[in-house]
Amino acid sequence: MSEDIETKSYDLYRKAASDTAALLGKQTFEFLAEEERKHFDILMMRYDSLFRPVSWSA
């Protein structure tokens, strides 16, 4: 569910950056898209650490 929200937000900001003519607006939307990508990566790392623990092997 959270993945879907992050992905939709990312897509929304990328589209807004593409549709915006003003340089500052384009940069702002690109920044926001990158922040959403980072959020997604953090969520996935946390998910993996909770639900896909790495076992120690000798």
MMTF fields as JSON, N, C-alpha, C and O atoms, coordinates in Angstrom:
{
  "mmtfVersion": "1.0.0",
  "mmtfProducer": "UNKNOWN",
  "numBonds": 231,
  "numAtoms": 232,
  "numGroups": 58,
  "numChains": 1,
  "numModels": 1,
  "chainsPerModel": [1],
  "groupsPerChain": [58],
  "chainIdList": ["A"],
  "bondAtomList": [4, 2, 8, 6, 12, 10, 16, 14, 20, 18, 24, 22, 28, 26, 32, 30, 36, 34, 40, 38, 44, 42, 48, 46, 52, 50, 56, 54, 60, 58, 64, 62, 68, 66, 72, 70, 76, 74, 80, 78, 84, 82, 88, 86, 92, 90, 96, 94, 100, 98, 104, 102, 108, 106, 112, 110, 116, 114, 120, 118, 124, 122, 128, 126, 132, 130, 136, 134, 140, 138, 144, 142, 148, 146, 152, 150, 156, 154, 160, 158, 164, 162, 168, 166, 172, 170, 176, 174, 180, 178, 184, 182, 188, 186, 192, 190, 196, 194, 200, 198, 204, 202, 208, 206, 212, 210, 216, 214, 220, 218, 224, 222, 228, 226],
  "bondOrderList": [1, 1, 1, 1, 1, 1, 1, 1, 1, 1, 1, 1, 1, 1, 1, 1, 1, 1, 1, 1, 1, 1, 1, 1, 1, 1, 1, 1, 1, 1, 1, 1, 1, 1, 1, 1, 1, 1, 1, 1, 1, 1, 1, 1, 1, 1, 1, 1, 1, 1, 1, 1, 1, 1, 1, 1, 1],
  "groupList": [{"groupName": "MET", "atomNameList": ["N", "CA", "C", "O"], "elementList": ["N", "C", "C", "O"], "formalChargeList": [0, 0, 0, 0], "bondAtomList": [1, 0, 2, 1, 3, 2], "bondOrderList": [1, 1, 2], "singleLetterCode": "M", "chemCompType": "L-PEPTIDE LINKING"}, {"groupName": "SER", "atomNameList": ["N", "CA", "C", "O"], "elementList": ["N", "C", "C", "O"], "formalChargeList": [0, 0, 0, 0], "bondAtomList": [1, 0, 2, 1, 3, 2], "bondOrderList": [1, 1, 2], "singleLetterCode": "S", "chemCompType": "L-PEPTIDE LINKING"}, {"groupName": "GLU", "atomNameList": ["N", "CA", "C", "O"], "elementList": ["N", "C", "C", "O"], "formalChargeList": [0, 0, 0, 0], "bondAtomList": [1, 0, 2, 1, 3, 2], "bondOrderList": [1, 1, 2], "singleLetterCode": "E", "chemCompType": "L-PEPTIDE LINKING"}, {"groupName": "ASP", "atomNameList": ["N", "CA", "C", "O"], "elementList": ["N", "C", "C", "O"], "formalChargeList": [0, 0, 0, 0], "bondAtomList": [1, 0, 2, 1, 3, 2], "bondOrderList": [1, 1, 2], "singleLetterCode": "D", "chemCompType": "L-PEPTIDE LINKING"}, {"groupName": "ILE", "atomNameList": ["N", "CA", "C", "O"], "elementList": ["N", "C", "C", "O"], "formalChargeList": [0, 0, 0, 0], "bondAtomList": [1, 0, 2, 1, 3, 2], "bondOrderList": [1, 1, 2], "singleLetterCode": "I", "chemCompType": "L-PEPTIDE LINKING"}, {"groupName": "THR", "atomNameList": ["N", "CA", "C", "O"], "elementList": ["N", "C", "C", "O"], "formalChargeList": [0, 0, 0, 0], "bondAtomList": [1, 0, 2, 1, 3, 2], "bondOrderList": [1, 1, 2], "singleLetterCode": "T", "chemCompType": "L-PEPTIDE LINKING"}, {"groupName": "LYS", "atomNameList": ["N", "CA", "C", "O"], "elementList": ["N", "C", "C", "O"], "formalChargeList": [0, 0, 0, 0], "bondAtomList": [1, 0, 2, 1, 3, 2], "bondOrderList": [1, 1, 2], "singleLetterCode": "K", "chemCompType": "L-PEPTIDE LINKING"}, {"groupName": "TYR", "atomNameList": ["N", "CA", "C", "O"], "elementList": ["N", "C", "C", "O"], "formalChargeList": [0, 0, 0, 0], "bondAtomList": [1, 0, 2, 1, 3, 2], "bondOrderList": [1, 1, 2], "singleLetterCode": "Y", "chemCompType": "L-PEPTIDE LINKING"}, {"groupName": "LEU", "atomNameList": ["N", "CA", "C", "O"], "elementList": ["N", "C", "C", "O"], "formalChargeList": [0, 0, 0, 0], "bondAtomList": [1, 0, 2, 1, 3, 2], "bondOrderList": [1, 1, 2], "singleLetterCode": "L", "chemCompType": "L-PEPTIDE LINKING"}, {"groupName": "ARG", "atomNameList": ["N", "CA", "C", "O"], "elementList": ["N", "C", "C", "O"], "formalChargeList": [0, 0, 0, 0], "bondAtomList": [1, 0, 2, 1, 3, 2], "bondOrderList": [1, 1, 2], "singleLetterCode": "R", "chemCompType": "L-PEPTIDE LINKING"}, {"groupName": "ALA", "atomNameList": ["N", "CA", "C", "O"], "elementList": ["N", "C", "C", "O"], "formalChargeList": [0, 0, 0, 0], "bondAtomList": [1, 0, 2, 1, 3, 2], "bondOrderList": [1, 1, 2], "singleLetterCode": "A", "chemCompType": "L-PEPTIDE LINKING"}, {"groupName": "GLY", "atomNameList": ["N", "CA", "C", "O"], "elementList": ["N", "C", "C", "O"], "formalChargeList": [0, 0, 0, 0], "bondAtomList": [1, 0, 2, 1, 3, 2], "bondOrderList": [1, 1, 2], "singleLetterCode": "G", "chemCompType": "PEPTIDE LINKING"}, {"groupName": "GLN", "atomNameList": ["N", "CA", "C", "O"], "elementList": ["N", "C", "C", "O"], "formalChargeList": [0, 0, 0, 0], "bondAtomList": [1, 0, 2, 1, 3, 2], "bondOrderList": [1, 1, 2], "singleLetterCode": "Q", "chemCompType": "L-PEPTIDE LINKING"}, {"groupName": "PHE", "atomNameList": ["N", "CA", "C", "O"], "elementList": ["N", "C", "C", "O"], "formalChargeList": [0, 0, 0, 0], "bondAtomList": [1, 0, 2, 1, 3, 2], "bondOrderList": [1, 1, 2], "singleLetterCode": "F", "chemCompType": "L-PEPTIDE LINKING"}, {"groupName": "HIS", "atomNameList": ["N", "CA", "C", "O"], "elementList": ["N", "C", "C", "O"], "formalChargeList": [0, 0, 0, 0], "bondAtomList": [1, 0, 2, 1, 3, 2], "bondOrderList": [1, 1, 2], "singleLetterCode": "H", "chemCompType": "L-PEPTIDE LINKING"}, {"groupName": "PRO", "atomNameList": ["N", "CA", "C", "O"], "elementList": ["N", "C", "C", "O"], "formalChargeList": [0, 0, 0, 0], "bondAtomList": [1, 0, 2, 1, 3, 2], "bondOrderList": [1, 1, 2], "singleLetterCode": "P", "chemCompType": "L-PEPTIDE LINKING"}, {"groupName": "VAL", "atomNameList": ["N", "CA", "C", "O"], "elementList": ["N", "C", "C", "O"], "formalChargeList": [0, 0, 0, 0], "bondAtomList": [1, 0, 2, 1, 3, 2], "bondOrderList": [1, 1, 2], "singleLetterCode": "V", "chemCompType": "L-PEPTIDE LINKING"}, {"groupName": "TRP", "atomNameList": ["N", "CA", "C", "O"], "elementList": ["N", "C", "C", "O"], "formalChargeList": [0, 0, 0, 0], "bondAtomList": [1, 0, 2, 1, 3, 2], "bondOrderList": [1, 1, 2], "singleLetterCode": "W", "chemCompType": "L-PEPTIDE LINKING"}],
  "groupTypeList": [0, 1, 2, 3, 4, 2, 5, 6, 1, 7, 3, 8, 7, 9, 6, 10, 10, 1, 3, 5, 10, 10, 8, 8, 11, 6, 12, 5, 13, 2, 13, 8, 10, 2, 2, 2, 9, 6, 14, 13, 3, 4, 8, 0, 0, 9, 7, 3, 1, 8, 13, 9, 15, 16, 1, 17, 1, 10],
  "groupIdList": [1, 2, 3, 4, 5, 6, 7, 8, 9, 10, 11, 12, 13, 14, 15, 16, 17, 18, 19, 20, 21, 22, 23, 24, 25, 26, 27, 28, 29, 30, 31, 32, 33, 34, 35, 36, 37, 38, 39, 40, 41, 42, 43, 44, 45, 46, 47, 48, 49, 50, 51, 52, 53, 54, 55, 56, 57, 58],
  "secStructList": [7, 2, 2, 2, 2, 2, 2, 2, 2, 2, 2, 2, 2, 2, 2, 2, 2, 2, 2, 7, 7, 1, 2, 2, 2, 2, 2, 2, 2, 2, 2, 2, 2, 2, 2, 2, 2, 2, 2, 2, 2, 2, 2, 2, 2, 2, 2, 2, 2, 2, 2, 1, 7, 7, 7, 7, 7, 7],
  "xCoordList": [0.821, 0.0, 0.867, 0.677, 1.802, 2.684, 3.522, 3.799, 3.923, 4.677, 3.881, 4.42, 2.599, 1.725, 1.639, 1.667, 1.534, 1.453, 2.746, 2.707, 3.879, 5.169, 5.319, 5.78, 4.937, 5.051, 4.137, 4.546, 2.911, 1.98, 2.456, 2.334, 2.991, 3.513, 4.696, 4.797, 5.587, 6.732, 6.257, 6.728, 5.33, 4.806, 4.142, 4.311, 3.391, 2.721, 3.738, 3.574, 4.784, 5.803, 6.595, 6.939, 6.893, 7.618, 6.766, 7.277, 5.474, 4.584, 4.484, 4.527, 4.35, 4.264, 5.543, 5.478, 6.707, 7.968, 7.983, 8.443, 7.48, 7.431, 6.473, 6.737, 5.361, 4.324, 4.575, 3.892, 5.547, 5.8, 6.856, 7.935, 6.539, 7.474, 8.502, 9.647, 8.098, 8.983, 10.112, 9.868, 11.336, 12.501, 12.434, 12.693, 12.092, 12.033, 10.958, 11.169, 9.822, 8.771, 9.22, 8.97, 9.885, 10.395, 11.396, 11.338, 12.315, 13.309, 12.652, 13.074, 11.632, 10.93, 10.263, 10.397, 9.552, 8.884, 9.889, 9.639, 11.02, 12.05, 12.63, 12.891, 12.832, 13.317, 12.324, 12.714, 11.045, 10.021, 9.944, 9.751, 10.091, 10.087, 11.261, 11.107, 12.418, 13.594, 13.406, 13.842, 12.771, 12.486, 11.549, 11.733, 10.559, 9.647, 10.384, 10.109, 11.318, 12.11, 12.94, 13.053, 13.52, 14.298, 13.406, 13.796, 12.21, 11.271, 10.958, 10.934, 10.722, 10.422, 11.584, 11.381, 12.803, 13.982, 14.113, 14.427, 13.876, 13.946, 12.882, 13.163, 11.669, 10.597, 10.929, 10.688, 11.476, 11.81, 12.94, 12.915, 13.929, 15.01, 14.456, 14.833, 13.574, 12.98, 12.096, 12.115, 11.343, 10.507, 11.384, 11.122, 12.425, 13.326, 13.955, 14.091, 14.338, 14.978, 14.007, 14.422, 12.724, 11.728, 11.209, 11.022, 10.98, 10.303, 11.183, 10.76, 12.375, 13.32, 14.676, 15.675, 14.706, 15.976, 17.042, 16.758, 18.232, 19.369, 19.86, 20.063, 20.045, 20.527, 22.057, 22.708, 22.587, 24.046, 24.523, 23.955, 25.548, 26.103, 27.595, 28.286, 28.05, 29.45, 30.3, 31.506],
  "yCoordList": [-1.194, 0.0, 1.261, 2.15, 1.331, 2.486, 2.609, 3.711, 1.449, 1.447, 2.135, 2.92, 1.83, 2.391, 3.91, 4.63, 4.39, 5.838, 6.514, 7.545, 5.945, 6.52, 6.517, 7.501, 5.429, 5.327, 6.33, 6.995, 6.439, 7.399, 8.833, 9.661, 9.127, 10.474, 10.766, 11.854, 9.787, 9.947, 10.241, 11.183, 9.432, 9.618, 10.979, 11.636, 11.397, 12.699, 13.834, 14.733, 13.792, 14.85, 14.832, 15.892, 13.642, 13.57, 14.148, 14.858, 13.841, 14.389, 15.907, 16.629, 16.381, 17.825, 18.512, 19.591, 17.903, 18.476, 18.539, 19.517, 17.492, 17.437, 18.482, 19.067, 18.707, 19.618, 21.082, 21.964, 21.347, 22.708, 23.381, 22.83, 24.571, 25.301, 26.084, 26.237, 26.577, 27.403, 26.566, 25.507, 27.034, 26.285, 25.998, 24.87, 26.994, 26.786, 25.758, 24.927, 25.811, 24.836, 23.435, 22.475, 23.32, 22.03, 21.465, 20.283, 22.308, 21.868, 21.435, 20.459, 22.157, 21.823, 20.459, 19.629, 20.221, 18.934, 17.786, 16.681, 18.042, 17.011, 16.691, 15.528, 17.714, 17.513, 16.663, 15.714, 17.006, 16.257, 14.803, 13.894, 14.585, 13.215, 12.424, 11.262, 13.046, 12.365, 12.049, 10.996, 12.939, 12.681, 11.484, 10.662, 11.381, 10.232, 8.935, 7.899, 8.989, 7.805, 7.378, 6.189, 8.357, 8.055, 7.441, 6.48, 7.998, 7.443, 5.988, 5.133, 5.722, 4.359, 3.423, 2.33, 3.864, 3.042, 2.758, 1.634, 3.759, 3.586, 2.601, 1.707, 2.765, 1.848, 0.409, -0.513, 0.213, -1.135, -1.738, -2.93, -0.925, -1.434, -1.853, -2.896, -1.047, -1.383, -2.62, -3.481, -2.71, -3.896, -5.146, -6.153, -5.048, -6.195, -6.587, -7.776, -5.613, -5.946, -6.602, -7.378, -6.297, -6.882, -8.23, -9.149, -8.348, -9.528, -10.467, -11.57, -10.049, -10.903, -10.856, -10.463, -11.255, -11.171, -12.077, -13.178, -11.591, -12.35, -13.248, -12.798, -14.499, -15.42, -15.387, -15.197, -15.573, -15.618, -17.019, -18.015, -17.077, -18.386, -18.389, -17.377, -19.527, -19.646, -20.215, -20.388],
  "zCoordList": [0.0, 0.0, 0.0, -0.83, 0.917, 0.98, -0.288, -0.762, -0.831, -2.08, -3.179, -3.958, -3.227, -4.254, -4.115, -5.113, -2.891, -2.648, -3.093, -3.764, -2.729, -3.123, -4.638, -5.216, -5.282, -6.739, -7.431, -8.382, -6.957, -7.559, -7.359, -8.262, -6.194, -5.928, -6.848, -7.415, -6.989, -7.878, -9.302, -9.94, -9.789, -11.144, -11.311, -12.338, -10.303, -10.341, -10.464, -11.289, -9.645, -9.682, -10.976, -11.499, -11.506, -12.78, -13.913, -14.779, -13.901, -14.932, -14.802, -15.798, -13.561, -13.338, -13.812, -14.401, -13.565, -14.039, -15.562, -16.151, -16.185, -17.642, -18.219, -19.269, -17.519, -18.009, -17.672, -18.194, -16.805, -16.345, -17.207, -17.428, -17.69, -18.549, -17.732, -18.157, -16.569, -15.749, -15.165, -14.588, -15.311, -14.852, -13.352, -12.931, -12.547, -11.101, -10.735, -9.851, -11.404, -11.167, -11.55, -10.821, -12.698, -13.168, -12.161, -11.82, -11.687, -10.71, -9.401, -8.781, -8.993, -7.752, -7.864, -6.964, -8.95, -9.134, -9.277, -8.795, -9.935, -10.044, -8.67, -8.361, -7.847, -6.481, -5.693, -5.012, -5.789, -5.062, -5.541, -4.732, -6.827, -7.359, -6.792, -6.417, -6.73, -6.184, -4.695, -4.23, -3.956, -2.545, -2.395, -1.497, -3.257, -3.206, -3.523, -2.918, -4.469, -4.791, -3.584, -3.289, -2.888, -1.682, -0.604, 0.059, -0.434, 0.551, 0.225, 1.11, -1.033, -1.46, -1.129, -0.602, -1.445, -1.161, 0.333, 0.727, 1.156, 2.612, 3.076, 3.874, 2.581, 2.964, 2.579, 3.359, 1.391, 0.946, 1.778, 2.084, 2.145, 2.993, 4.353, 4.886, 4.905, 6.202, 6.087, 6.967, 5.034, 4.815, 4.746, 5.405, 3.93, 3.775, 5.109, 5.399, 5.918, 7.191, 8.165, 9.026, 8.035, 8.932, 8.449, 9.246, 7.161, 6.638, 5.827, 5.481, 5.527, 4.79, 5.482, 4.88, 6.742, 7.473, 6.853, 6.381, 6.872, 6.359, 7.484, 8.611, 7.169, 8.186, 8.201, 7.174, 9.368, 9.526, 9.175, 9.622, 8.389, 8.076, 8.432, 8.315, 8.857, 9.284, 8.182, 8.359]
}
